[in-house]
Amino acid sequence: MSNLFSDMSKFGIKLDDDISIFEEEKKPEPGKATAAAAPVAKEEDYLLERSIKCPLCDSMTKVKTVKNGRVKQLETDNVLRPIFKDIDANKYGVSVCTTCGYAALHSSFKPLPSAQAKLIKEKISAGFDGSSFETTDPTYSYDMAIERYKLALINSVVKKGKVSERANICLRIGWVMRGKKENLDKNNPNYKVMFEDCQKQEDEFLKNAFEGFLKATMSEDYPMCGMDESTVDFLITNLAIHFKKYDIASKTLARILASPSATRRIKDKAYDLKEQIVEEIKKQKANG
């Protein structure tokens, strides 16, 4: 070891005997250049835990939300579920008061009319135990996320919320169920049973969303859950195709194509769906 560093051994530092201060760095061989590995993003890196005041009982409660501007959406799937990079942001859409049990989508977690507040206090708050909704984990598991959405759905049903509101929550539960299904451990010996159970529940909630939005279009005004008429029709069309209800899909698709207010982007997507519907109808007829 060089005399310059001989006294460093007392710190437990082990150096080669021939160490050189200005040792020439070895150049990487062609094709073998090494780049520093990019840090792996974790789900919690995209989350923010904040304290909010319950508009029903005034208690303070904590919720995890996605940081604005941090999440990148990659695409949407056939039931318009947004897919994000590194995180399933769909898990983090509900505010829950762990004291009284009031729950709603973040955008709807607001003061209620007295009649609705009374219904929730009587039918939910009276016997509510919110301990299972409290967690020290940095993220929500799929099961916890689904429970939060289900509580929001129960609140909407109890308070006699709009049909579109209930349909929207069902849609989002279907999205989270699909995310859970896609993230199951394929090495788990119960994988097949778990997959089939997720698929069944996903379809049940998506079917309720489909039927709910159809019903809402006959009695509610637009915008509906933040969507204009063409967007709602596009959603119904996609859900109708998912459930092979091509007659309904054809009608809602025709409305989009005839709408003077529908954007060029949504009309282009509608034309793609029209071709898909024609092909699926042909297959149905061919199979008798």
C-alpha positions in Angstrom: 0.0 0.0 0.0 1.2 3.5 -0.8 2.7 5.3 2.1 0.3 8.2 1.4 -2.6 6.1 2.6 -0.9 3.8 5.2 -2.5 5.7 8.1 -6.0 5.2 6.7 -6.1 1.6 7.7 -7.1 2.6 11.2 -10.5 3.6 9.8 -11.1 0.1 8.5 -10.5 1.2 4.9 -9.0 -1.5 2.7 -7.0 -0.3 -0.2 -4.9 -2.1 -2.8 -1.2 -2.0 -2.3 -0.6 -0.5 -5.7 -3.3 2.2 -5.5 -2.6 5.3 -7.6 -4.1 8.7 -7.1 -4.2 9.4 -10.8 -4.8 5.9 -12.0 -6.0 6.0 -15.6 -9.6 4.9 -16.1 -10.1 1.9 -18.3 -12.1 2.8 -21.4 -15.1 0.6 -21.9 -14.9 -1.8 -24.8 -17.0 -0.9 -27.8 -20.6 -1.9 -27.3 -20.1 -2.3 -23.6 -20.6 1.2 -22.3 -22.3 1.2 -19.0 -24.9 3.8 -18.1 -26.0 4.6 -14.6 -29.2 2.7 -13.9 -32.2 4.9 -13.7 -33.8 5.0 -10.3 -36.8 2.8 -10.1 -40.0 4.8 -9.4 -42.1 3.6 -6.5 -45.8 4.1 -6.3 -45.5 6.1 -3.1 -43.3 8.6 -5.0 -46.4 9.8 -6.8 -48.6 10.1 -3.8 -49.4 12.8 -1.3 -51.1 12.2 2.0 -53.1 15.2 3.1 -55.5 15.9 5.9 -59.0 16.9 5.0 -62.1 18.1 7.0 -65.1 15.9 6.7 -68.0 18.0 5.4 -70.5 15.8 7.3 -69.1 15.5 10.8 -66.2 18.1 10.7 -63.6 15.5 11.8 -60.1 15.6 10.3 -59.2 12.5 8.2 -56.2 11.6 6.1 -56.4 10.5 2.4 -53.8 9.6 -0.1 -54.0 11.4 -3.4 -51.9 11.5 -6.6 -49.6 14.4 -6.9 -50.7 16.8 -9.7 -48.4 16.8 -12.7 -46.4 13.8 -11.6 -48.3 11.0 -13.3 -48.0 10.3 -17.0 -51.1 8.7 -18.7 -50.0 6.2 -21.4 -53.4 5.2 -22.9 -56.9 4.2 -22.2 -58.3 0.7 -22.6 -61.6 -0.6 -24.1 -63.7 0.6 -21.2 -61.9 4.0 -21.1 -59.8 3.1 -18.1 -56.8 5.4 -18.0 -53.5 3.5 -17.8 -50.6 5.3 -16.2 -46.8 4.9 -16.0 -45.5 3.3 -12.8 -48.7 3.6 -10.8 -52.4 2.7 -11.0 -53.7 6.1 -10.1 -57.3 4.8 -10.4 -56.9 3.4 -6.8 -56.7 6.9 -5.4 -60.0 8.5 -6.3 -62.0 8.3 -3.1 -62.1 10.4 0.1 -63.3 8.5 3.2 -64.0 9.9 6.7 -62.9 7.2 9.1 -65.1 8.8 11.8 -68.5 8.9 10.3 -68.2 6.8 7.2 -69.0 9.5 4.7 -67.2 8.7 1.4 -67.3 10.0 -2.1 -65.1 10.6 -5.1 -62.7 13.4 -4.3 -64.6 15.9 -6.5 -67.9 15.1 -4.7 -66.6 15.1 -1.1 -68.6 18.2 -0.3 -71.3 19.4 2.1 -74.6 17.6 1.5 -78.2 18.8 1.6 -79.7 18.2 5.0 -81.9 15.4 3.8 -79.0 13.5 2.4 -76.8 14.1 5.4 -79.6 12.8 7.7 -79.8 9.6 5.6 -76.1 8.9 5.8 -75.9 9.6 9.6 -78.8 7.3 10.2 -77.9 4.4 7.9 -74.1 4.6 7.8 -72.6 6.7 10.6 -74.7 5.2 13.4 -72.9 1.9 13.4 -69.7 2.7 11.4 -66.3 1.4 12.4 -63.6 3.1 10.3 -60.6 1.3 11.8 -60.2 -0.9 8.7 -59.8 2.2 6.5 -56.9 3.5 8.6 -53.4 2.4 7.4 -49.8 3.3 8.0 -48.8 1.7 4.6 -47.4 4.2 2.1 -49.9 3.0 -0.6 -53.4 1.6 -0.8 -53.6 -2.1 -1.7 -56.1 -3.0 -4.4 -58.4 -4.5 -1.8 -58.4 -1.4 0.3 -59.0 0.8 -2.8 -61.9 -1.4 -3.8 -63.4 -1.1 -0.3 -63.1 2.6 -0.4 -64.9 2.8 -3.7 -67.6 0.4 -2.4 -68.1 2.6 0.6 -68.5 5.6 -1.7 -71.1 3.6 -3.7 -73.0 2.7 -0.6 -73.1 6.4 0.4 -74.4 7.3 -3.0 -77.1 4.7 -2.8 -78.1 5.6 0.7 -78.3 9.3 0.1 -80.3 8.6 -3.2 -77.6 10.2 -5.3 -77.9 10.7 -9.1 -78.0 7.5 -11.2 -75.0 8.8 -13.2 -73.1 9.3 -9.9 -73.7 5.6 -9.0 -72.9 4.5 -12.5 -69.6 6.4 -12.5 -68.5 4.8 -9.2 -69.4 1.4 -10.6 -67.3 2.1 -13.6 -64.3 3.1 -11.5 -64.6 0.0 -9.3 -64.5 -2.0 -12.6 -61.3 -0.2 -13.5 -59.7 -1.0 -10.2 -60.8 -4.6 -10.3 -59.2 -4.9 -13.8 -56.0 -3.4 -12.4 -56.1 -5.9 -9.5 -56.6 -8.8 -12.0 -53.7 -7.7 -14.1 -51.4 -7.5 -11.1 -52.1 -10.9 -9.6 -49.1 -13.1 -8.8 -49.2 -15.7 -11.5 -47.0 -18.0 -9.4 -49.7 -18.1 -6.7 -51.3 -21.6 -6.6 -54.7 -19.9 -6.4 -54.0 -17.6 -9.3 -56.7 -19.1 -11.6 -59.4 -18.9 -8.9 -58.4 -15.4 -8.0 -58.3 -14.3 -11.6 -61.8 -15.7 -12.3 -63.2 -14.0 -9.2 -61.7 -10.6 -10.2 -63.1 -11.1 -13.7 -66.6 -11.9 -12.4 -66.6 -8.8 -10.1 -65.2 -6.6 -12.8 -67.9 -7.5 -15.2 -70.6 -7.1 -12.6 -69.6 -3.6 -11.8 -69.0 -2.7 -15.5 -72.5 -4.0 -16.3 -74.0 -1.8 -13.5 -72.1 1.2 -15.0 -73.4 0.4 -18.5 -77.0 0.1 -17.3 -76.7 3.1 -15.1 -75.4 5.4 -17.7 -78.0 4.2 -20.2 -80.7 5.1 -17.6 -79.1 8.4 -16.8 -79.2 9.5 -20.4 -83.0 9.4 -20.3 -83.4 11.5 -17.2 -80.4 13.7 -16.6 -78.9 16.8 -18.2 -75.3 17.3 -19.4 -72.5 17.6 -18.4 -72.8 14.2 -16.7 -70.0 13.3 -14.2 -67.9 16.0 -16.0 -68.6 14.5 -19.4 -70.5 16.0 -22.3 -73.1 14.1 -24.3 -70.7 12.8 -27.0 -68.2 11.5 -24.3 -71.0 9.7 -22.4 -72.2 8.1 -25.7 -68.7 7.1 -26.5 -68.4 5.5 -23.1 -71.7 3.7 -23.5 -70.7 2.5 -26.9 -67.5 1.0 -25.5 -69.3 -0.7 -22.7 -72.0 -2.0 -25.1 -69.3 -3.6 -27.3 -67.7 -5.1 -24.2 -71.0 -6.8 -23.4 -71.7 -7.6 -27.0 -74.8 -5.3 -27.1 -74.1 -4.3 -30.7 -77.6 -2.9 -31.2 -77.2 -0.4 -28.4 -73.6 0.4 -29.5 -74.8 1.1 -33.0 -77.4 3.6 -31.8 -75.0 5.5 -29.5 -72.4 5.5 -32.2 -74.8 7.0 -34.7 -75.5 9.8 -32.2 -71.9 10.7 -32.0 -71.3 10.7 -35.8 -74.4 12.9 -36.2 -73.6 15.3 -33.4 -72.5 18.8 -34.5 -70.7 19.3 -31.2 -68.7 16.1 -31.2 -64.9 16.8 -31.7 -63.1 15.4 -34.7 -61.0 13.3 -32.4 -64.0 11.5 -30.9 -65.6 11.1 -34.3 -62.4 9.5 -35.6 -62.5 7.0 -32.7 -66.2 6.4 -33.4 -65.5 5.5 -37.0 -62.9 2.9 -35.7 -65.5 1.5 -33.4 -68.0 1.3 -36.2 -65.7 -0.9 -38.2 -65.2 -3.1 -35.1 -69.0 -3.4 -34.6 -69.5 -4.4 -38.2 -66.9 -7.1 -37.9 -68.3 -8.5 -34.7 -71.8 -8.6 -36.1 -70.5 -10.5 -39.1 -68.8 -13.0 -36.7 -72.0 -13.5 -34.8 -74.0 -14.2 -38.0 -71.3 -16.6 -39.2 -71.5 -18.5 -36.0 -75.3 -18.8 -36.1 
